[in-house]
Amino acid sequence: TNEITEILKKYTDHTKKIRLKFVDPNKNPGFTKQYTKDSENLSLGSLIVESGKRFKVIPASNLYNFDYSNPYQPSVTSLAVEQCVTGAIMFVKSGKMPVIYSLEGHGEERLPFEIIKQLETENYELKSVNLYTSEMPEDIDILLINSPQRDLTVSEVEKIRNFLSNNGRAIILIDLLTGDLPNLQSLLRSYGIALQRMALVEGDSNHYIQNNPLWIQPDPGTHQIVDSLVSDKMPVIMPVAQGIEVLDVKKRSLNITPLLTTSASAWGKTDLNTTSLEKTKDAPQGPFNIAVAVTDQTPGEETAESKIVVVGNAMFLASELINSIPGNANFLINSFGWLQDQKVNLSIKPKSLLTLRLNINFFQTLVLSGVVVILIPLGVLSAGLIVWLRRRHL
């Protein structure tokens, strides 16, 4: 399309190191075969980003973001050209494709399609592992634990502990459950933190949305993961979150940084069997940490360290939330980037194709109508009258 072509030409206008070439796959089948596997074919509109012997194919469908609220008729909402092309350029330049292994076997949630697509755009490879039946994979770069519904076994925790102690990287997202997870808690405690099994209720109306104090808009801390969210004014929403306590007694090698925190007006609802949000006298008082970043420095080695991101919530990645609140998805993507020692977070917003409607109330309608129907015609009439009077006396 013309919009995609215009975006691609901006790359060539910016630097002479990038060249743009259009090839018709129907007229040049020999050209496209070198970029396909087995019986696959390149579709019209696909992009090929190539540098030396490395290349990455971007299917035409990946250049658009879709709204799947109506599964029978998905609609295009925005262009993802810059995200895809920039990610492909970074891949062909470095050739690096980090592997994320998602833990399975405990009722974990699958990442939504939108997140998987964005991770693939950012050159991550997604796989799964069941540590109850297998060992930690050799090609693992990041371990993802996404909302387990049952506790891990002692053996699984030991495998994770060994992985992390060898400069491993992990992100742990844990929803609030009525039951405890003692083995997982023991792993977290060895890194100086613990889950606070309570529903966080925000007492400051400026820190929650939809008139629901459980849907918290936390304050970002000072960290690479959230810095770009602050500069781009992209809030994060955490629905029904639990707190993360920083333990007083912990290893000296640990560095724990709050990423997302509630206001001081927040309080903890410890009785999870009731729906009442009435604050009790013994309710714990905020502020609470909802997400933290942990580093464990290897003694005597400045560049060797384990990294963990822990979030007391996983519901923030629900499709309906990440489609309406971009900060939620970017928080996760930025976390993976930090775990991979990326120095900066490359945050590229998709180009919206939606026609936004201006909603105005009845009073605003009357004011605008008066301006258009009365004031503007009176102004034109007055100007004409002034001109006529001046010419009359010439």
Salt bridges, closest charged atoms under 4 A:
GLU82 OE2 - LYS351 NZ 2.26
GLU108 OE2 - HIS106 ND1 2.57
GLU125 OE2 - LYS127 NZ 3.90
GLU135 OE2 - LYS159 NZ 3.55
ASP139 OD2 - LYS127 NZ 2.91
GLU156 OE1 - HIS106 NE2 2.80
GLU158 OE1 - ARG161 NE 3.92
ASP204 OD2 - HIS207 ND1 3.06
ASP219 OD1 - HIS207 NE2 3.01
ASP296 OD2 - LYS251 NZ 2.85
ASP341 OD1 - ARG169 NH1 3.01
ASP341 OD1 - LYS307 NZ 2.74
